[in-house]
């Protein structure tokens, strides 16, 4: 028991007793002992019994709590200690704590005497018999038929109807998803500089199949559309993208997009991989410093562009609905020409002049087409690092791209001629053409060199 004797303040002379394990002192009305003086905080301090000792804990008061003149935060105190809270001083007296009181709460409760016998009636008293209620008797005091209450039955019926409705809606959603075109997911490929990807991508290909829908096509046709996403780091120089494309029926069907900006469409290809090579120079101004995104998107609706409108003819519509036209690309190659560390505009202008003169005589001397392409490429690289890039860079890069595409067309024509000779049994003639191509494209990083060497190995092994 706590006994507090106040020596100062408004409660001077008061003696109070508390038999709680914890009391709070302060000015607040909810305190166990209210001290109305101004120097006392609302919840100033607390006294509590813990492990057989009395502890004083300051509750964050403004002027602090003192025991025998020393400020304390949390400290055990003895009976007779003089405690100061602000300007109020009082003495604490504690009654003796027995050994049973020091036991844990669980043991103290276990040692309580059983007083239930005091509540039992004596032998002279007789309690009236209490009837045992029927199991159907409810807490409401009404007798009802055995079974579930009507309210619970109604809730179960409503829950069953809701569950059945949800199942019907889910089934309808699944059916509708099967009827509507699947959202195109497209294949995502990491592209590295000067390293060709020989795998095939597209519908009807061996390695992968693009899952998607027509980006602009009829909603009821979902078999030959989709896209391929190529991701690559920003190159330090001119970047030329080349790939083989097959089964494209119009000039506006396979679109090339760099960072969501259209660069044009791949050329028409008959149903063959061998005569559909395509190369395009990636504009340096459209490349971003970090990762770039290049998309090859199949535009099925472009077939209607030949007639000047987006409406398909009856024959085209029948073909779209009845057949699955295949398309695809392979031998994807990002050729990067590294720019020199310093710019040389004067040398670039000389190379531009040389390239133009060689290009004009390409029909008389076919090897001049290679020289012109190299001159245009070197001219663009010599001014690549200038900031801002001069006009000669744009002109040289455009001329290099056009010349390289012309080289690709000529390469395809000669390569097809070699295969034609091979089909007719003229192996020596086919090997001669392939050897000439190997000498014209000596760069081992060039995709045309790799394809020529593959043809030589397959057709002309030992006949070079």
Rosetta blueprint (number, residue, H / E / L):
1 X L
2 X E
3 X E
4 X E
5 X E
6 X E
7 X L
8 X L
9 X L
10 X L
11 X L
12 X L
13 X L
14 X L
15 X E
16 X E
17 X E
18 X E
19 X L
20 X L
21 X L
22 X E
23 X E
24 X E
25 X E
26 X E
27 X L
28 X L
29 X L
30 X L
31 X L
32 X L
33 X E
34 X E
35 X L
36 X L
37 X L
38 X L
39 X L
40 X L
41 X L
42 X L
43 X L
44 X L
45 X E
46 X E
47 X E
48 X E
49 X E
50 X E
51 X L
52 X L
53 X E
54 X E
55 X E
56 X E
57 X E
58 X E
59 X L
60 X L
61 X L
62 X L
63 X L
64 X L
65 X E
66 X E
67 X E
68 X L
69 X L
70 X E
71 X E
72 X E
73 X L
74 X E
75 X E
76 X E
77 X E
78 X L
79 X L
80 X L
81 X L
82 X E
83 X E
84 X E
85 X E
86 X L
87 X L
88 X E
89 X E
90 X E
91 X E
92 X E
93 X E
94 X E
95 X L
96 X L
97 X L
98 X L
99 X L
100 X L
101 X L
102 X L
103 X L
104 X L
105 X H
106 X H
107 X H
108 X H
109 X H
110 X H
111 X L
112 X L
113 X L
114 X L
115 X L
116 X H
117 X H
118 X H
119 X L
120 X L
121 X L
122 X L
123 X L
124 X L
125 X L
126 X L
127 X L
128 X L
129 X L
130 X L
131 X L
132 X L
133 X L
134 X L
135 X L
136 X L
137 X E
138 X L
139 X L
140 X L
141 X L
142 X L
143 X E
144 X L
145 X L
146 X L
147 X L
148 X L
149 X L
150 X H
151 X H
152 X H
153 X H
154 X H
155 X H
156 X H
157 X H
158 X H
159 X H
160 X H
161 X H
162 X H
163 X H
164 X H
165 X H
166 X H
167 X H
168 X H
169 X H
170 X H
171 X H
172 X H
173 X H
174 X H
175 X H
176 X H
177 X H
178 X H
179 X H
180 X L
181 X L
182 X L
183 X L
184 X L
185 X L
186 X L
187 X E
188 X E
189 X E
190 X E
191 X L
192 X L
193 X E
194 X L
195 X L
196 X L
197 X E
198 X L
199 X L
200 X L
201 X E
202 X L
203 X L
204 X L
205 X L
206 X L
207 X L
208 X L
209 X L
210 X L
211 X L
212 X L
213 X L
214 X L
215 X L
216 X L
217 X L
218 X L
219 X L
220 X L
221 X L
222 X L
223 X L
224 X L
225 X L
226 X E
227 X E
228 X E
229 X E
230 X E
231 X E
232 X E
233 X E
234 X L
235 X L
236 X L
237 X E
238 X E
239 X E
240 X E
241 X E
242 X E
243 X E
244 X E
245 X E
246 X E
247 X L
248 X L
249 X L
250 X L
251 X L
252 X L
253 X L
254 X E
255 X E
256 X E
257 X E
258 X E
259 X L
260 X L
261 X E
262 X E
263 X E
264 X E
265 X E
266 X L
267 X L
268 X L
269 X L
270 X L
271 X L
272 X L
273 X L
274 X L
275 X L
276 X L
277 X E
278 X E
279 X E
280 X E
281 X E
282 X E
283 X L
284 X H
285 X H
286 X H
287 X L
288 X L
289 X L
290 X L
291 X E
292 X E
293 X E
294 X E
295 X E
296 X E
297 X E
298 X E
299 X L
300 X H
301 X H
302 X H
303 X H
304 X H
305 X H
306 X H
307 X H
308 X L
309 X L
310 X L
311 X L
312 X L
313 X L
314 X H
315 X H
316 X H
317 X H
318 X H
319 X H
320 X H
321 X H
322 X H
323 X L
324 X L
325 X L
326 X L
327 X L
328 X E
329 X E
330 X E
331 X E
332 X E
333 X E
334 X E
335 X E
336 X E
337 X E
338 X E
339 X L
340 X L
341 X L
342 X L
343 X L
344 X L
345 X H
346 X H
347 X H
348 X H
349 X H
350 X H
351 X H
352 X H
353 X H
354 X H
355 X H
356 X H
357 X H
358 X H
359 X H
360 X H
361 X L
362 X L
363 X L
364 X L
365 X L
366 X L
367 X H
368 X H
369 X H
370 X H
371 X H
372 X H
373 X H
374 X H
375 X H
376 X H
377 X H
378 X H
379 X H
380 X H
381 X H
382 X H
383 X L
384 X L
385 X L
386 X L
387 X L
388 X L
389 X L
390 X L
391 X H
392 X H
393 X H
394 X H
395 X H
396 X H
397 X H
398 X H
399 X H
400 X H
401 X H
402 X H
403 X H
404 X H
405 X H
406 X H
407 X H
408 X H
409 X H
410 X H
411 X H
412 X H
413 X H
414 X H
415 X H
416 X H
417 X H
418 X H
419 X H
420 X H
421 X H
422 X H
423 X H
424 X L
425 X L
426 X L
427 X H
428 X H
429 X H
430 X H
431 X H
432 X H
433 X H
434 X H
435 X H
436 X H
437 X H
438 X H
439 X H
440 X H
441 X L
442 X L
443 X L
444 X L
445 X L
446 X L
447 X H
448 X H
449 X H
450 X H
451 X H
452 X H
453 X H
454 X H
455 X H
456 X H
457 X H
458 X H
459 X H
460 X L
461 X L
462 X L
463 X L
464 X L
